[in-house]
Amino acid sequence: MALHIHEAWILLFVIPALVTPAAINHEDYPADEGDQTSSNDNLIFDDYRGKGCVDDSGFVYKLGERFFPGHSNCPCVCTEDGPVCDQPECPKIHPKCTKVEHNGCCPECKEVKNFCEYHGKTYKILEEFKPSPCEWCRCEPSNEVHCVVADCAVPECVNPVYEPEQCCPVCKNG
């Protein structure tokens, strides 16, 4: 049976137009409301309990196999009851730690801050320095800078003079 181009055109354009959504009777296809919405909530995944373990990325491990889940660097062993993971009590990271590595099961501090920063300069622990003629500062073991400002006595002259590199005014004329 050969179709002519004109007859094929009728089949392609006219027949689909006859079957419209209004022409479909929903009573012919009973479904509850949950089935009418398309959702990924109803996806069914294989149950690997007793057969293997699945990590966060969907990779399946055999019973007895050791693996590292994506969110943790602690090793897990696949058992019939599911993964059993090492949960060691990790030492606390030093509060002055500036470089932490997460290569092992527990994070490790690789560098502790052992200096102070003050006005863009760095100073060693217990180092003393004078940022100005009137200030004396020290880098404390807590990595904080503590400064003392000189308390000048009131000069006993009428016209005190401020000398360069001197904090307090001096009386030149007695």
VOGU-3710 file (C-alpha; in Angstrom, 3 decimals, decimal comma):
1> malhiheawi> 0,000/0,000/0,000  1,661/3,151/-1,182  0,730/6,545/0,189  0,862/9,636/-1,897  2,395/12,819/-0,506  -1,038/14,395/-0,156  -2,381/11,448/1,857  0,720/11,412/4,106  0,173/15,114/4,820  -3,365/14,373/6,003
11> llfvipalvt> -2,099/11,619/8,304  0,607/13,850/9,805  -1,397/17,016/10,376  -5,097/16,208/10,527  -5,237/13,065/12,654  -3,175/14,433/15,597  -5,422/17,515/15,607  -8,438/15,242/16,132  -6,938/13,824/19,336  -6,915/16,833/21,649
21> paainhedyp> -6,617/16,843/25,441  -10,346/17,619/25,585  -11,045/14,469/23,586  -9,413/12,274/26,241  -11,837/11,304/28,951  -9,981/11,301/32,297  -12,489/8,818/33,699  -11,051/6,239/31,284  -7,674/6,499/33,104  -8,318/6,585/36,826
31> adegdqtssn> -5,345/7,710/38,869  -4,966/9,248/42,255  -3,511/12,751/42,544  -0,062/11,459/43,555  0,330/9,676/40,219  -0,697/12,725/38,172  2,297/14,827/39,228  5,685/13,986/37,878  8,192/13,880/40,700  11,527/12,278/41,465
41> dnlifddyrg> 10,281/11,432/44,967  8,930/8,108/43,731  12,209/6,793/42,318  13,006/3,290/43,467  16,583/2,403/44,340  17,940/-1,072/44,795  18,282/-2,265/48,384  21,914/-3,245/48,934  21,479/-4,175/52,616  23,165/-7,491/53,226
51> kgcvddsgfv> 24,731/-7,386/49,736  26,946/-4,279/49,732  27,196/-0,591/50,606  26,574/2,555/48,580  28,556/5,773/49,120  27,329/9,350/48,577  28,149/9,262/44,861  26,275/5,970/44,287  29,311/3,698/44,066  28,621/0,182/45,411
61> yklgerffpg> 31,146/-1,623/47,635  31,297/-5,364/48,405  30,872/-6,788/51,890  34,140/-6,502/53,815  35,500/-3,844/51,470  37,100/-0,746/53,039  36,164/2,657/51,547  36,147/6,365/52,268  32,782/8,128/51,910  32,769/11,439/50,059
71> hsncpcvcte> 32,062/13,638/53,069  34,598/12,043/55,396  38,239/11,046/55,370  37,598/8,384/58,013  37,589/4,840/56,611  34,468/2,670/56,584  34,025/-1,086/56,211  31,037/-2,464/54,347  29,079/-4,915/56,563  25,744/-6,713/56,208
81> dgpvcdqpec> 24,201/-4,007/58,413  25,630/-1,215/56,275  28,832/0,814/56,499  30,651/0,870/59,834  32,934/3,910/59,947  35,802/4,842/62,249  34,764/7,748/64,439  37,875/8,563/66,465  37,909/11,363/69,008  40,043/13,881/67,147
91> pkihpkctkv> 42,309/16,279/69,029  41,151/19,887/69,058  42,780/22,256/66,604  44,902/24,971/68,250  43,041/28,321/68,109  46,121/30,005/66,574  46,364/27,422/63,814  46,700/29,115/60,445  46,992/26,020/58,205  44,785/22,950/58,665
101> ehngccpeck> 45,106/19,808/56,522  42,285/17,287/56,088  44,305/14,443/54,568  43,666/11,912/57,316  40,662/10,920/59,354  41,239/13,818/61,779  42,174/17,344/60,714  45,766/18,308/61,569  47,268/21,706/62,316  50,310/22,232/60,106
111> evknfceyhg> 51,171/25,811/61,066  50,548/27,800/64,249  50,665/31,575/64,169  53,736/32,563/66,221  53,859/36,276/65,467  51,865/39,484/65,890  50,723/41,925/63,260  50,583/45,619/64,079  50,027/48,408/61,503  51,049/46,136/58,625
121> ktykileefk> 54,275/44,880/60,242  54,962/41,514/61,870  56,763/41,007/65,172  58,062/37,877/66,920  56,514/36,669/70,162  57,850/38,760/73,112  59,472/41,250/70,729  59,333/44,861/71,988  59,062/47,815/69,625  58,289/51,552/69,543
131> pspcewcrce> 55,815/52,522/66,821  56,145/56,193/67,890  58,245/58,154/70,394  55,407/58,010/72,943  54,447/54,318/72,512  56,141/51,177/73,763  54,636/47,867/72,550  55,219/44,155/72,925  54,045/41,104/70,961  52,446/38,848/73,577
141> psnevhcvva> 52,321/35,018/73,473  48,578/35,370/72,777  49,513/36,919/69,371  48,111/40,253/70,542  50,052/43,515/70,711  49,860/45,415/73,995  51,062/49,011/74,031  51,731/51,596/76,703  51,583/55,304/75,964  53,896/57,600/77,900
151> dcavpecvnp> 52,247/59,795/80,530  53,987/63,158/80,378  54,229/65,418/83,401  52,926/68,946/83,045  55,895/71,157/82,108  56,853/73,844/84,635  57,601/76,482/82,020  55,477/78,795/79,910  56,691/77,741/76,467  57,562/73,994/76,451
161> vyepeqccpv> 59,210/72,682/73,287  58,612/69,329/71,558  61,919/67,917/70,351  62,097/65,394/67,485  62,165/61,801/68,755  61,096/63,028/72,225  57,691/62,108/73,570  57,220/64,704/76,273  57,756/68,461/75,928  60,873/69,980/77,539
171> ckng> 61,599/73,419/79,012  64,550/74,959/77,133  64,555/78,364/78,798  64,456/77,156/82,384
//
